[in-house]
Amino acid sequence: MRTAYPEIDPYEIGFLPVGDGHELYWEASGNPHGKPVVFLHGGPGAGSSPAHRRLFDPALYRIILFDQRGCGLSLPHASTSPEHLATNTTWHLVADIETLREHLGIERWQVFGGSWGSTLGLAYAQTHPERVSELVLRGIFTLRKVELDWFYEGAARLILPDLWQKFLEPVLASDETLDDRGHFIRAYHRLLTNPDPGIHGPAAVAWSAWESQAITLLPRPDLLENYSEPGYALAFARIENHYFLNGGWLEEGQLIAGASALKGIPGAIIQGRYDLCTPALTAWDLHQAWPEAEFTMVPDAGHAFDEPGILDALLDATDRFARP
């Protein structure tokens, strides 16, 4: 089993205005003259982490991390400025990535994304294929109805009934009316946008806790603690719910159907067999549509990037693509 590269600090940080009142936090670490790579974090709304720098050889990579609109250190934060969600969509973020690339003077870069980051990576690469040197994707997610229904409308309760019951509690405690098909994403939207902290606060923690307890094969109490921090949970839940309610502003199946645009881009698709958050079907469908990419199904892992097996495959991919 491999270990991630040593902890490093950024050599440069900044805030980039991208319009609509948003400023993105970004940072660069590793080798200033190395191969550029941009890391696209998950969620949407999870923010980047110092641990993400450790997925790349710092002697060979110029590592660019940034926090997407509304989360992490970017401004304004969705926990305090929910009105800015109106200008926070997939296509705003695709444009933001291009703005950041141009700001940094990078001609082409490796694009690395996991979970929601894989969605955004696919959307960006299909829009700007000429700017992508390689595409490394993990825990594939494309916001198709079957994917959202699985995790947020009740199918996953077949495996996680105790955790699903906790996810239901804010809805059952409210006056939300559900039809026989659930529509929990819609019900949560009303709770998360309620101005009363006594309503949107517990809903945000329940939404975030549900995900944090499903993304690893074995329980990780540290993740539950991090995701349950009130400010983090509120931004995370509001942004995710906003995106999922709107289907990511994507046509059904768009990112799988558009995979032909990736032809000629070296790539890696890495998926945990027992990923309950983004089940393996989507990774398999992407593999069928983009057979040129190397496909790795990790037999004993869930969703998180730092699980054994997944981490090994990610490091192998970034090492393989490290040199021009």
Secondary structure, 3 states (H helix, E strand, C coil): CCCCCCCCCCCEEEEEEEECCEEEEEEEEECCCCEEEEEECCCCCCCCCHHHHHHCCCCCEEEEEECCCCCCCCECCCCCCHHHHHHCCHHHHHHHHHHHHHHHCCCCEEEEEECHHHHHHHHHHHHCHHHEEEEEEECCCCCCHHHHHHHHCCHHHHCCHHHHHHHHHHHHCCCCCCCCCCCHHHHHHHHHCCCCHHHHHHHHHHHHHHHHCCCCCCCCHHHHHHHCCHHHHHHHHHHHHHHHHCHHHCCCCHHHHHHHHHCCCCEEEEEECCCCCCCHHHHHHHHHHCCCCEEEEECCCCCCCCCCCHHHHHHHHHHHCCCC
